Amino acid sequence: MDFELIADGQPAPEGPVVGPGRWILNVCSEDKPGGPWRAAGGDISATQLDRPGSTRTVFTTSTRDVAGIPAALAFGPDGALYVTDEGRRSIVRVGADGVISDHLAAWDGGRLNGPNDLSFDPGGNLFFTDPWGSGRDHPIGNVFGFDWASGTTHRLRTGMRFPNGIVVRDDRLYVAETITNRIWVWDVTGPGQATNETLFCECPSQAGLEWGGPDGMCFDAEGNLYVAHIGSGAIVVYDSNGTERDRIATGGPTPTNVCFGGPNHDELFVTQDDLGAVLRFRLGIPGAHLNFCPSLDPAHPWAAMLDTSGRDPMSR
């Protein structure tokens, strides 16, 4: 299937999300050698879909003291944009006024390792993975749920080998564990709570690769799960039973994350690490709308932010 390059020059692109006013946003997780790059590690970029290649930096999570390592984005119930940041070891909140703060950096068991991906349920409760520092021989990765109303953080699982992509749909929570090449599913049982972990599927074999496996995920409107699979060079599509139904080749070995968007919400956007790019696939398949997705809300608080903020991306 052919694709269109929407944004390029993005070092370690991840976490695409649709904004209001036909914008697509992505993170740039880390600096990379080579280039030329239109952004730096820690930057969040935005591209106007009517003007592919018009990418600019909207803000950075890096500070004078900490190098940000943002990994994923999601709009929340309060109209703010939330960013998982492994460098800051926090969930970062960015209001439509541009104010950046660490929304969630600890729970009653201590500091977060470094969160990677996040998903809001319809009630505004937040589920996120916390893998930083975990690995095959160091299984310390966590999955958390955050009760929006009470501010309580629940640790749903620990001891994982790099829990990565996460998405909640129809009272079920899906988590990709990259190093084991598996996707797990839980039943959501309350605000920020989930139990009954079971195996959803085994992903394509990654024998011989130092790093590979399932990363970011999203659903179409029919309940099929689209998984960016590092190392396979494809978005792997699974039905509701965890059976592989399709593969969408992405033009390089390392797709990192996916989301649906476009005027009819039937286009698939993919961040592709080896290309340093955001790609658009005109699937013609309706995607599931994320909770609090601002794409159909011209009055969303972030609409003005995207239309007026940012700096010349080539001014570095």
C-alpha positions, -999 to +999 in steps of 0.1 A: +000+000+000+013+035-009+018+061+017+024+098+018+052+115+039+035+141+061+065+152+083+102+145+079+134+154+098+120+140+130+146+123+153+131+092+170+095+101+161+068+086+183+033+090+197+012+106+169-021+122+179-047+142+160-052+177+171-080+202+164-080+221+130-065+192+109-032+191+128-012+160+136+013+161+164+042+138+172+071+136+197+108+135+190+121+112+217+158+116+215+186+133+195+201+113+167+233+117+148+232+126+111+203+147+098+194+173+088+168+173+116+139+197+118+136+192+155+156+179+185+150+153+212+124+165+236+105+184+210+068+180+202+061+188+165+029+197+147+021+194+110-009+209+092-024+181+072-034+204+044+003+214+041+024+182+044+060+192+053+049+223+072+061+208+104+072+230+133+081+227+169+053+236+193+071+231+226+098+210+242+097+190+274+134+195+280+145+220+307+178+235+317+183+206+341+166+176+324+167+163+288+131+154+280+125+120+264+088+123+253+072+091+240+035+096+235+007+121+235-030+122+244-056+149+250-073+148+283-107+155+297-096+190+308-086+201+273-049+198+281-023+177+262-006+150+282+029+137+274+046+106+288+083+116+293+109+090+303+136+116+308+115+137+333+101+104+347+066+119+347+033+124+329+037+160+317+006+183+313+006+211+288-023+235+290-036+255+260-019+285+276+014+268+270+022+261+307+041+229+311+041+210+344+048+175+358+012+162+364+022+128+377+057+118+388+052+095+418+028+072+435+026+059+471+054+033+462+078+060+450+090+077+418+079+065+384+105+046+364+098+067+333+064+064+315+061+055+278+025+055+266-009+065+279-046+061+272-077+078+287-110+060+293-144+077+287-144+088+324-111+106+320-092+080+340-056+075+327-038+042+321-001+043+313+030+021+310+061+028+330+090+008+315+122+029+317+151+008+329+134-025+324+147-052+301+149-089+294+171-095+325+157-066+345+119-070+346+109-039+366+083-024+341+050-013+355+014-006+343-005+020+362-041+034+363-049+069+376-083+077+390-090+112+377-116+121+404-097+110+435-062+115+422-053+080+432-027+060+413-030+022+412-002-001+401-019-028+381+012-048+372+049-049+378+078-072+368+073-066+331+099-066+303+094-032+288+056-026+288+051-002+259+020+007+239-013+009+258-049+015+247-083+011+265-115+002+246-149-011+258-138-018+294-107-037+283-071-026+286-044-037+261-007-035+268+022-044+245+052-059+262+079-053+236+107-076+247+085-107+252+067-100+218+033-102+235+002-082+239-018-086+272-054-076+280-071-068+313-107-062+323-112-026+334-130-029+368-131+007+381-116+042+377-079+035+370-083-001+379-081-034+359-077-071+367-078-105+351-046-102+329-047-127+300-026-131+268-042-114+238-017-125+212+019-135+204+034-111+178+056-120+148+089-136+157+119-112+160+147-138+162+181-123+158+171-087+165+186-068+195+155-047+198+120-054+184+085-062+191+051-045+195+050-008+203+022+017+198-014+006+191-048+019+180-082+005+171-104+008+140-142+013+144-148-024+140-126-034+169-095-045+150-062-037+167-034-020+147+001-026+162+033-008+152+057-037+152+094-027+155+115-049+134+088-063+111+085-032+090+047-034+093+016-024+111+002-058+121-036-059+123-054-083+148-091-090+151-109-090+185-098-126+191-061-118+187-058-134+152-036-117+127-057-104+098-034-081+078+000-064+076+006-029+063+041-024+051+056+009+063+086+013+040+112+007+067+118-018+096+110+004+126+074+018+129+069+030+164+033+042+168-001+047+150-033+067+152-063+073+130-073+108+118-081+128+087-114+145+076-133+113+077-111+097+104-102+069+080-065+077+075-038+059+094-008+079+106+024+061+114+056+073+131+086+057+114+119+058+133+143+048+105+128+074+081+125+101+108+090+107+095+053+107+100+035+087+072-002+088+061-020+058+047-053+065+031-069+032+043-106+042+038-113+022+070-130+042+098-109+044+129-121+045+165-121+080+180-099+084+210-117+096+241-114+134+242-101+135+206-103+172+196-104+167+158-141+175+154-141+204+180-131+238+164-135+254+197-111+231+215-087+250+238-057+238+218-070+251+184-056+286+191-024+272+205-016+252+174-026+281+151-004+307+168+024+290+187+057+275+178+089+286+161+106+282+128+117+245+129+148+252+108+161+280+131+182+257+153 
